[in-house]
Amino acid sequence: MCLEKFCGKLCDMHRNSINCFFHLIAGIIIVYALWIHNVKLILVAILIAIIGHIIQAISSKKRKKKKR
């Protein structure tokens, strides 16, 4: 039951196409960074994922304001 809630929340967090794209790029970078053992690239990938979440938060706030 708890896993279903987690998966549902995870899907909602990545519903925005821009955020999903940023996470795809971050995923590719992090796999490569782990392959070559580069900590700087791992941090860059995490930063890209965080930027994706920030973009999604900004766009969802704009969407909520338009509905009012």
PyMOL Python script that loads the backbone (N, CA, C, O; Angstrom):
from pymol import cmd

cmd.read_pdbstr("""\
ATOM      1  N   MET A   1       0.824  -1.187   0.000  1.00  0.00           N
ATOM      2  CA  MET A   1       0.000   0.000   0.000  1.00  0.00           C
ATOM      3  C   MET A   1       0.874   1.259   0.000  1.00  0.00           C
ATOM      4  O   MET A   1       0.614   2.203  -0.746  1.00  0.00           O
ATOM      5  N   CYS A   2       1.888   1.262   0.825  1.00  0.00           N
ATOM      6  CA  CYS A   2       2.772   2.420   0.914  1.00  0.00           C
ATOM      7  C   CYS A   2       3.543   2.600  -0.393  1.00  0.00           C
ATOM      8  O   CYS A   2       3.802   3.731  -0.802  1.00  0.00           O
ATOM      9  N   LEU A   3       3.908   1.512  -1.047  1.00  0.00           N
ATOM     10  CA  LEU A   3       4.639   1.580  -2.305  1.00  0.00           C
ATOM     11  C   LEU A   3       3.776   2.202  -3.399  1.00  0.00           C
ATOM     12  O   LEU A   3       4.290   2.937  -4.243  1.00  0.00           O
ATOM     13  N   GLU A   4       2.468   1.919  -3.397  1.00  0.00           N
ATOM     14  CA  GLU A   4       1.567   2.498  -4.387  1.00  0.00           C
ATOM     15  C   GLU A   4       1.476   4.013  -4.224  1.00  0.00           C
ATOM     16  O   GLU A   4       1.458   4.743  -5.215  1.00  0.00           O
ATOM     17  N   LYS A   5       1.420   4.484  -2.991  1.00  0.00           N
ATOM     18  CA  LYS A   5       1.373   5.929  -2.749  1.00  0.00           C
ATOM     19  C   LYS A   5       2.664   6.584  -3.197  1.00  0.00           C
ATOM     20  O   LYS A   5       2.653   7.668  -3.781  1.00  0.00           O
ATOM     21  N   PHE A   6       3.781   5.919  -2.918  1.00  0.00           N
ATOM     22  CA  PHE A   6       5.081   6.454  -3.312  1.00  0.00           C
ATOM     23  C   PHE A   6       5.183   6.539  -4.829  1.00  0.00           C
ATOM     24  O   PHE A   6       5.629   7.556  -5.360  1.00  0.00           O
ATOM     25  N   CYS A   7       4.780   5.493  -5.531  1.00  0.00           N
ATOM     26  CA  CYS A   7       4.851   5.489  -6.998  1.00  0.00           C
ATOM     27  C   CYS A   7       3.914   6.529  -7.598  1.00  0.00           C
ATOM     28  O   CYS A   7       4.255   7.175  -8.589  1.00  0.00           O
ATOM     29  N   GLY A   8       2.735   6.695  -7.003  1.00  0.00           N
ATOM     30  CA  GLY A   8       1.808   7.712  -7.485  1.00  0.00           C
ATOM     31  C   GLY A   8       2.365   9.112  -7.307  1.00  0.00           C
ATOM     32  O   GLY A   8       2.245   9.952  -8.199  1.00  0.00           O
ATOM     33  N   LYS A   9       2.971   9.363  -6.165  1.00  0.00           N
ATOM     34  CA  LYS A   9       3.564  10.669  -5.908  1.00  0.00           C
ATOM     35  C   LYS A   9       4.759  10.900  -6.835  1.00  0.00           C
ATOM     36  O   LYS A   9       4.962  12.013  -7.322  1.00  0.00           O
ATOM     37  N   LEU A  10       5.537   9.869  -7.075  1.00  0.00           N
ATOM     38  CA  LEU A  10       6.688   9.975  -7.958  1.00  0.00           C
ATOM     39  C   LEU A  10       6.251  10.292  -9.385  1.00  0.00           C
ATOM     40  O   LEU A  10       6.886  11.100 -10.063  1.00  0.00           O
ATOM     41  N   CYS A  11       5.184   9.667  -9.840  1.00  0.00           N
ATOM     42  CA  CYS A  11       4.663   9.951 -11.185  1.00  0.00           C
ATOM     43  C   CYS A  11       4.127  11.369 -11.278  1.00  0.00           C
ATOM     44  O   CYS A  11       4.304  12.024 -12.305  1.00  0.00           O
ATOM     45  N   ASP A  12       3.479  11.855 -10.239  1.00  0.00           N
ATOM     46  CA  ASP A  12       2.975  13.229 -10.237  1.00  0.00           C
ATOM     47  C   ASP A  12       4.111  14.238 -10.263  1.00  0.00           C
ATOM     48  O   ASP A  12       3.992  15.294 -10.884  1.00  0.00           O
ATOM     49  N   MET A  13       5.215  13.919  -9.591  1.00  0.00           N
ATOM     50  CA  MET A  13       6.346  14.833  -9.545  1.00  0.00           C
ATOM     51  C   MET A  13       7.024  14.968 -10.906  1.00  0.00           C
ATOM     52  O   MET A  13       7.668  15.984 -11.170  1.00  0.00           O
ATOM     53  N   HIS A  14       6.893  13.969 -11.771  1.00  0.00           N
ATOM     54  CA  HIS A  14       7.577  13.983 -13.065  1.00  0.00           C
ATOM     55  C   HIS A  14       6.588  14.081 -14.221  1.00  0.00           C
ATOM     56  O   HIS A  14       6.886  13.640 -15.331  1.00  0.00           O
ATOM     57  N   ARG A  15       5.415  14.655 -13.970  1.00  0.00           N
ATOM     58  CA  ARG A  15       4.401  14.787 -15.011  1.00  0.00           C
ATOM     59  C   ARG A  15       4.773  15.866 -16.029  1.00  0.00           C
ATOM     60  O   ARG A  15       4.416  15.759 -17.202  1.00  0.00           O
ATOM     61  N   ASN A  16       5.479  16.889 -15.593  1.00  0.00           N
ATOM     62  CA  ASN A  16       5.897  17.970 -16.475  1.00  0.00           C
ATOM     63  C   ASN A  16       6.945  17.435 -17.454  1.00  0.00           C
ATOM     64  O   ASN A  16       7.908  16.785 -17.048  1.00  0.00           O
ATOM     65  N   SER A  17       6.749  17.712 -18.740  1.00  0.00           N
ATOM     66  CA  SER A  17       7.653  17.156 -19.754  1.00  0.00           C
ATOM     67  C   SER A  17       9.069  17.738 -19.650  1.00  0.00           C
ATOM     68  O   SER A  17      10.046  17.040 -19.921  1.00  0.00           O
ATOM     69  N   ILE A  18       9.180  18.996 -19.264  1.00  0.00           N
ATOM     70  CA  ILE A  18      10.512  19.600 -19.121  1.00  0.00           C
ATOM     71  C   ILE A  18      11.257  18.947 -17.958  1.00  0.00           C
ATOM     72  O   ILE A  18      12.443  18.638 -18.069  1.00  0.00           O
ATOM     73  N   ASN A  19      10.557  18.739 -16.849  1.00  0.00           N
ATOM     74  CA  ASN A  19      11.176  18.086 -15.697  1.00  0.00           C
ATOM     75  C   ASN A  19      11.582  16.654 -16.051  1.00  0.00           C
ATOM     76  O   ASN A  19      12.658  16.195 -15.667  1.00  0.00           O
ATOM     77  N   CYS A  20      10.732  15.970 -16.769  1.00  0.00           N
ATOM     78  CA  CYS A  20      11.056  14.595 -17.179  1.00  0.00           C
ATOM     79  C   CYS A  20      12.297  14.580 -18.083  1.00  0.00           C
ATOM     80  O   CYS A  20      13.156  13.709 -17.949  1.00  0.00           O
ATOM     81  N   PHE A  21      12.384  15.548 -19.003  1.00  0.00           N
ATOM     82  CA  PHE A  21      13.552  15.645 -19.882  1.00  0.00           C
ATOM     83  C   PHE A  21      14.828  15.915 -19.093  1.00  0.00           C
ATOM     84  O   PHE A  21      15.863  15.297 -19.342  1.00  0.00           O
ATOM     85  N   PHE A  22      14.749  16.848 -18.133  1.00  0.00           N
ATOM     86  CA  PHE A  22      15.914  17.149 -17.299  1.00  0.00           C
ATOM     87  C   PHE A  22      16.346  15.908 -16.510  1.00  0.00           C
ATOM     88  O   PHE A  22      17.542  15.664 -16.344  1.00  0.00           O
ATOM     89  N   HIS A  23      15.382  15.130 -16.027  1.00  0.00           N
ATOM     90  CA  HIS A  23      15.734  13.925 -15.287  1.00  0.00           C
ATOM     91  C   HIS A  23      16.324  12.853 -16.202  1.00  0.00           C
ATOM     92  O   HIS A  23      17.187  12.085 -15.779  1.00  0.00           O
ATOM     93  N   LEU A  24      15.870  12.797 -17.439  1.00  0.00           N
ATOM     94  CA  LEU A  24      16.456  11.864 -18.395  1.00  0.00           C
ATOM     95  C   LEU A  24      17.921  12.211 -18.644  1.00  0.00           C
ATOM     96  O   LEU A  24      18.785  11.335 -18.622  1.00  0.00           O
ATOM     97  N   ILE A  25      18.195  13.487 -18.879  1.00  0.00           N
ATOM     98  CA  ILE A  25      19.579  13.931 -19.087  1.00  0.00           C
ATOM     99  C   ILE A  25      20.418  13.671 -17.835  1.00  0.00           C
ATOM    100  O   ILE A  25      21.550  13.197 -17.923  1.00  0.00           O
ATOM    101  N   ALA A  26      19.843  13.991 -16.659  1.00  0.00           N
ATOM    102  CA  ALA A  26      20.572  13.769 -15.401  1.00  0.00           C
ATOM    103  C   ALA A  26      20.863  12.283 -15.200  1.00  0.00           C
ATOM    104  O   ALA A  26      21.934  11.915 -14.718  1.00  0.00           O
ATOM    105  N   GLY A  27      19.916  11.441 -15.567  1.00  0.00           N
ATOM    106  CA  GLY A  27      20.122   9.999 -15.434  1.00  0.00           C
ATOM    107  C   GLY A  27      21.256   9.500 -16.311  1.00  0.00           C
ATOM    108  O   GLY A  27      22.067   8.677 -15.888  1.00  0.00           O
ATOM    109  N   ILE A  28      21.307  10.004 -17.537  1.00  0.00           N
ATOM    110  CA  ILE A  28      22.386   9.611 -18.449  1.00  0.00           C
ATOM    111  C   ILE A  28      23.735  10.082 -17.909  1.00  0.00           C
ATOM    112  O   ILE A  28      24.715   9.337 -17.929  1.00  0.00           O
ATOM    113  N   ILE A  29      23.775  11.307 -17.433  1.00  0.00           N
ATOM    114  CA  ILE A  29      25.032  11.854 -16.896  1.00  0.00           C
ATOM    115  C   ILE A  29      25.472  11.087 -15.657  1.00  0.00           C
ATOM    116  O   ILE A  29      26.658  10.800 -15.493  1.00  0.00           O
ATOM    117  N   ILE A  30      24.529  10.755 -14.787  1.00  0.00           N
ATOM    118  CA  ILE A  30      24.920  10.072 -13.545  1.00  0.00           C
ATOM    119  C   ILE A  30      25.409   8.648 -13.822  1.00  0.00           C
ATOM    120  O   ILE A  30      26.318   8.165 -13.148  1.00  0.00           O
ATOM    121  N   VAL A  31      24.816   7.981 -14.803  1.00  0.00           N
ATOM    122  CA  VAL A  31      25.304   6.639 -15.152  1.00  0.00           C
ATOM    123  C   VAL A  31      26.727   6.733 -15.690  1.00  0.00           C
ATOM    124  O   VAL A  31      27.594   5.943 -15.318  1.00  0.00           O
ATOM    125  N   TYR A  32      26.960   7.704 -16.567  1.00  0.00           N
ATOM    126  CA  TYR A  32      28.308   7.885 -17.107  1.00  0.00           C
ATOM    127  C   TYR A  32      29.297   8.271 -16.004  1.00  0.00           C
ATOM    128  O   TYR A  32      30.424   7.778 -15.967  1.00  0.00           O
ATOM    129  N   ALA A  33      28.854   9.165 -15.100  1.00  0.00           N
ATOM    130  CA  ALA A  33      29.739   9.609 -14.016  1.00  0.00           C
ATOM    131  C   ALA A  33      30.087   8.458 -13.080  1.00  0.00           C
ATOM    132  O   ALA A  33      31.223   8.349 -12.617  1.00  0.00           O
ATOM    133  N   LEU A  34      29.121   7.611 -12.808  1.00  0.00           N
ATOM    134  CA  LEU A  34      29.416   6.440 -11.975  1.00  0.00           C
ATOM    135  C   LEU A  34      30.347   5.472 -12.692  1.00  0.00           C
ATOM    136  O   LEU A  34      31.176   4.814 -12.063  1.00  0.00           O
ATOM    137  N   TRP A  35      30.204   5.388 -14.013  1.00  0.00           N
ATOM    138  CA  TRP A  35      31.051   4.493 -14.802  1.00  0.00           C
ATOM    139  C   TRP A  35      32.513   4.927 -14.738  1.00  0.00           C
ATOM    140  O   TRP A  35      33.411   4.093 -14.627  1.00  0.00           O
ATOM    141  N   ILE A  36      32.749   6.263 -14.812  1.00  0.00           N
ATOM    142  CA  ILE A  36      34.134   6.741 -14.817  1.00  0.00           C
ATOM    143  C   ILE A  36      34.582   7.248 -13.440  1.00  0.00           C
ATOM    144  O   ILE A  36      35.688   7.767 -13.297  1.00  0.00           O
ATOM    145  N   HIS A  37      33.720   7.095 -12.437  1.00  0.00           N
ATOM    146  CA  HIS A  37      34.038   7.481 -11.050  1.00  0.00           C
ATOM    147  C   HIS A  37      34.399   8.963 -10.931  1.00  0.00           C
ATOM    148  O   HIS A  37      35.449   9.322 -10.399  1.00  0.00           O
ATOM    149  N   ASN A  38      33.503   9.812 -11.440  1.00  0.00           N
ATOM    150  CA  ASN A  38      33.742  11.252 -11.414  1.00  0.00           C
ATOM    151  C   ASN A  38      32.693  11.919 -10.519  1.00  0.00           C
ATOM    152  O   ASN A  38      31.513  11.973 -10.867  1.00  0.00           O
ATOM    153  N   VAL A  39      33.129  12.419  -9.377  1.00  0.00           N
ATOM    154  CA  VAL A  39      32.222  13.017  -8.397  1.00  0.00           C
ATOM    155  C   VAL A  39      31.637  14.334  -8.909  1.00  0.00           C
ATOM    156  O   VAL A  39      30.480  14.647  -8.626  1.00  0.00           O
ATOM    157  N   LYS A  40      32.420  15.100  -9.655  1.00  0.00           N
ATOM    158  CA  LYS A  40      31.925  16.379 -10.176  1.00  0.00           C
ATOM    159  C   LYS A  40      30.751  16.176 -11.119  1.00  0.00           C
ATOM    160  O   LYS A  40      29.783  16.934 -11.075  1.00  0.00           O
ATOM    161  N   LEU A  41      30.826  15.172 -11.962  1.00  0.00           N
ATOM    162  CA  LEU A  41      29.723  14.894 -12.869  1.00  0.00           C
ATOM    163  C   LEU A  41      28.481  14.400 -12.118  1.00  0.00           C
ATOM    164  O   LEU A  41      27.356  14.693 -12.523  1.00  0.00           O
ATOM    165  N   ILE A  42      28.674  13.669 -11.051  1.00  0.00           N
ATOM    166  CA  ILE A  42      27.541  13.225 -10.233  1.00  0.00           C
ATOM    167  C   ILE A  42      26.836  14.442  -9.648  1.00  0.00           C
ATOM    168  O   ILE A  42      25.606  14.500  -9.642  1.00  0.00           O
ATOM    169  N   LEU A  43      27.593  15.407  -9.160  1.00  0.00           N
ATOM    170  CA  LEU A  43      27.002  16.624  -8.617  1.00  0.00           C
ATOM    171  C   LEU A  43      26.290  17.441  -9.699  1.00  0.00           C
ATOM    172  O   LEU A  43      25.246  18.040  -9.438  1.00  0.00           O
ATOM    173  N   VAL A  44      26.849  17.465 -10.903  1.00  0.00           N
ATOM    174  CA  VAL A  44      26.201  18.156 -12.014  1.00  0.00           C
ATOM    175  C   VAL A  44      24.862  17.487 -12.333  1.00  0.00           C
ATOM    176  O   VAL A  44      23.870  18.173 -12.577  1.00  0.00           O
ATOM    177  N   ALA A  45      24.830  16.170 -12.332  1.00  0.00           N
ATOM    178  CA  ALA A  45      23.589  15.453 -12.610  1.00  0.00           C
ATOM    179  C   ALA A  45      22.536  15.736 -11.543  1.00  0.00           C
ATOM    180  O   ALA A  45      21.360  15.911 -11.861  1.00  0.00           O
ATOM    181  N   ILE A  46      22.946  15.780 -10.298  1.00  0.00           N
ATOM    182  CA  ILE A  46      22.005  16.099  -9.221  1.00  0.00           C
ATOM    183  C   ILE A  46      21.497  17.525  -9.384  1.00  0.00           C
ATOM    184  O   ILE A  46      20.312  17.784  -9.174  1.00  0.00           O
ATOM    185  N   LEU A  47      22.370  18.447  -9.754  1.00  0.00           N
ATOM    186  CA  LEU A  47      21.968  19.833  -9.969  1.00  0.00           C
ATOM    187  C   LEU A  47      20.960  19.942 -11.116  1.00  0.00           C
ATOM    188  O   LEU A  47      19.996  20.702 -11.019  1.00  0.00           O
ATOM    189  N   ILE A  48      21.171  19.207 -12.176  1.00  0.00           N
ATOM    190  CA  ILE A  48      20.239  19.219 -13.307  1.00  0.00           C
ATOM    191  C   ILE A  48      18.868  18.697 -12.869  1.00  0.00           C
ATOM    192  O   ILE A  48      17.842  19.248 -13.268  1.00  0.00           O
ATOM    193  N   ALA A  49      18.844  17.650 -12.061  1.00  0.00           N
ATOM    194  CA  ALA A  49      17.573  17.107 -11.573  1.00  0.00           C
ATOM    195  C   ALA A  49      16.857  18.120 -10.681  1.00  0.00           C
ATOM    196  O   ALA A  49      15.635  18.253 -10.753  1.00  0.00           O
ATOM    197  N   ILE A  50      17.598  18.823  -9.854  1.00  0.00           N
ATOM    198  CA  ILE A  50      17.002  19.840  -8.976  1.00  0.00           C
ATOM    199  C   ILE A  50      16.450  20.991  -9.807  1.00  0.00           C
ATOM    200  O   ILE A  50      15.376  21.509  -9.501  1.00  0.00           O
ATOM    201  N   ILE A  51      17.157  21.397 -10.841  1.00  0.00           N
ATOM    202  CA  ILE A  51      16.667  22.449 -11.727  1.00  0.00           C
ATOM    203  C   ILE A  51      15.350  22.024 -12.376  1.00  0.00           C
ATOM    204  O   ILE A  51      14.439  22.838 -12.530  1.00  0.00           O
ATOM    205  N   GLY A  52      15.252  20.761 -12.751  1.00  0.00           N
ATOM    206  CA  GLY A  52      13.998  20.252 -13.312  1.00  0.00           C
ATOM    207  C   GLY A  52      12.845  20.384 -12.337  1.00  0.00           C
ATOM    208  O   GLY A  52      11.740  20.760 -12.727  1.00  0.00           O
ATOM    209  N   HIS A  53      13.092  20.077 -11.066  1.00  0.00           N
ATOM    210  CA  HIS A  53      12.037  20.209 -10.058  1.00  0.00           C
ATOM    211  C   HIS A  53      11.662  21.671  -9.820  1.00  0.00           C
ATOM    212  O   HIS A  53      10.495  21.982  -9.582  1.00  0.00           O
ATOM    213  N   ILE A  54      12.633  22.556  -9.884  1.00  0.00           N
ATOM    214  CA  ILE A  54      12.348  23.982  -9.716  1.00  0.00           C
ATOM    215  C   ILE A  54      11.491  24.487 -10.874  1.00  0.00           C
ATOM    216  O   ILE A  54      10.544  25.243 -10.659  1.00  0.00           O
ATOM    217  N   ILE A  55      11.809  24.081 -12.079  1.00  0.00           N
ATOM    218  CA  ILE A  55      11.015  24.478 -13.238  1.00  0.00           C
ATOM    219  C   ILE A  55       9.585  23.969 -13.110  1.00  0.00           C
ATOM    220  O   ILE A  55       8.636  24.689 -13.423  1.00  0.00           O
ATOM    221  N   GLN A  56       9.430  22.746 -12.659  1.00  0.00           N
ATOM    222  CA  GLN A  56       8.088  22.195 -12.489  1.00  0.00           C
ATOM    223  C   GLN A  56       7.315  22.962 -11.416  1.00  0.00           C
ATOM    224  O   GLN A  56       6.125  23.223 -11.589  1.00  0.00           O
ATOM    225  N   ALA A  57       7.959  23.320 -10.331  1.00  0.00           N
ATOM    226  CA  ALA A  57       7.289  24.060  -9.265  1.00  0.00           C
ATOM    227  C   ALA A  57       6.840  25.432  -9.762  1.00  0.00           C
ATOM    228  O   ALA A  57       5.736  25.876  -9.445  1.00  0.00           O
ATOM    229  N   ILE A  58       7.675  26.091 -10.524  1.00  0.00           N
ATOM    230  CA  ILE A  58       7.316  27.409 -11.058  1.00  0.00           C
ATOM    231  C   ILE A  58       6.147  27.292 -12.033  1.00  0.00           C
ATOM    232  O   ILE A  58       5.213  28.091 -11.985  1.00  0.00           O
ATOM    233  N   SER A  59       6.199  26.306 -12.909  1.00  0.00           N
ATOM    234  CA  SER A  59       5.114  26.163 -13.893  1.00  0.00           C
ATOM    235  C   SER A  59       3.799  25.743 -13.237  1.00  0.00           C
ATOM    236  O   SER A  59       2.730  26.150 -13.692  1.00  0.00           O
ATOM    237  N   SER A  60       3.860  24.939 -12.183  1.00  0.00           N
ATOM    238  CA  SER A  60       2.616  24.546 -11.518  1.00  0.00           C
ATOM    239  C   SER A  60       2.016  25.713 -10.744  1.00  0.00           C
ATOM    240  O   SER A  60       0.793  25.810 -10.635  1.00  0.00           O
ATOM    241  N   LYS A  61       2.854  26.605 -10.203  1.00  0.00           N
ATOM    242  CA  LYS A  61       2.337  27.803  -9.536  1.00  0.00           C
ATOM    243  C   LYS A  61       1.656  28.724 -10.539  1.00  0.00           C
ATOM    244  O   LYS A  61       0.610  29.301 -10.242  1.00  0.00           O
ATOM    245  N   LYS A  62       2.243  28.866 -11.728  1.00  0.00           N
ATOM    246  CA  LYS A  62       1.632  29.697 -12.766  1.00  0.00           C
ATOM    247  C   LYS A  62       0.297  29.106 -13.203  1.00  0.00           C
ATOM    248  O   LYS A  62      -0.662  29.841 -13.438  1.00  0.00           O
ATOM    249  N   ARG A  63       0.232  27.791 -13.313  1.00  0.00           N
ATOM    250  CA  ARG A  63      -0.994  27.121 -13.724  1.00  0.00           C
ATOM    251  C   ARG A  63      -2.102  27.307 -12.697  1.00  0.00           C
ATOM    252  O   ARG A  63      -3.266  27.485 -13.057  1.00  0.00           O
ATOM    253  N   LYS A  64      -1.737  27.267 -11.410  1.00  0.00           N
ATOM    254  CA  LYS A  64      -2.713  27.462 -10.351  1.00  0.00           C
ATOM    255  C   LYS A  64      -3.242  28.890 -10.352  1.00  0.00           C
ATOM    256  O   LYS A  64      -4.423  29.109 -10.083  1.00  0.00           O
ATOM    257  N   LYS A  65      -2.383  29.868 -10.650  1.00  0.00           N
ATOM    258  CA  LYS A  65      -2.817  31.260 -10.698  1.00  0.00           C
ATOM    259  C   LYS A  65      -3.764  31.506 -11.860  1.00  0.00           C
ATOM    260  O   LYS A  65      -4.690  32.309 -11.737  1.00  0.00           O
ATOM    261  N   LYS A  66      -3.552  30.828 -13.000  1.00  0.00           N
ATOM    262  CA  LYS A  66      -4.422  30.990 -14.150  1.00  0.00           C
ATOM    263  C   LYS A  66      -5.813  30.438 -13.878  1.00  0.00           C
ATOM    264  O   LYS A  66      -6.794  30.963 -14.405  1.00  0.00           O
ATOM    265  N   LYS A  67      -5.920  29.393 -13.071  1.00  0.00           N
ATOM    266  CA  LYS A  67      -7.225  28.792 -12.781  1.00  0.00           C
ATOM    267  C   LYS A  67      -8.098  29.709 -11.935  1.00  0.00           C
ATOM    268  O   LYS A  67      -9.325  29.625 -11.999  1.00  0.00           O
ATOM    269  N   ARG A  68      -7.494  30.565 -11.160  1.00  0.00           N
ATOM    270  CA  ARG A  68      -8.270  31.465 -10.278  1.00  0.00           C
ATOM    271  C   ARG A  68      -8.929  32.528 -11.032  1.00  0.00           C
ATOM    272  O   ARG A  68      -9.617  33.365 -10.447  1.00  0.00           O
TER     273      ARG A  68
END
""", "prot")
cmd.dss("prot")
cmd.show_as("cartoon", "prot")
cmd.util.cbc("prot")
cmd.orient("prot")
